[in-house]
Amino acid sequence: LVLKLSFNYFHGHLFSSNFNLTNLEVLRINDNKFSGTLSNVLSKCSGSPSFLDVSNNYMVGKIASWICHQTKLTLLLLRDNFFNGQ
C-alpha cells in the first residue's frame, strides 16, 4: 500500500485513532503542515514501512529508538521538522 499526500496544505494531526494503515509500505506526507509526533504516525502501521518521508512539516517530539529496529525501513526522511533529542 502506497499513500502519497505530498505538497498540499494539509494541516493538523495526521491520523485519527481509528485510521487503519495495514500493509503500508510507502508513506509520503512531506511538504505539508502536519503536526504531532512521529510515534503517532507509525503506531497506526501494522506492518513495517520501507519508505517514510515526513519532511517539511510541523512534527514534534523525540524520535523513538524503536524506529531503528524497523526491519523493512530503507529510507527515512525527517528534515525540516521540530524533533528534539538525540
Secondary structure, DSSP 8 states (H G I E B T S, - for coil): -EEE--SS--EEES--TT---TT--EEE--SSEEEEEHHHHHTT-SS--SEEE--SSEEEEE--GGGGG-TT--EEE--SSEEE--
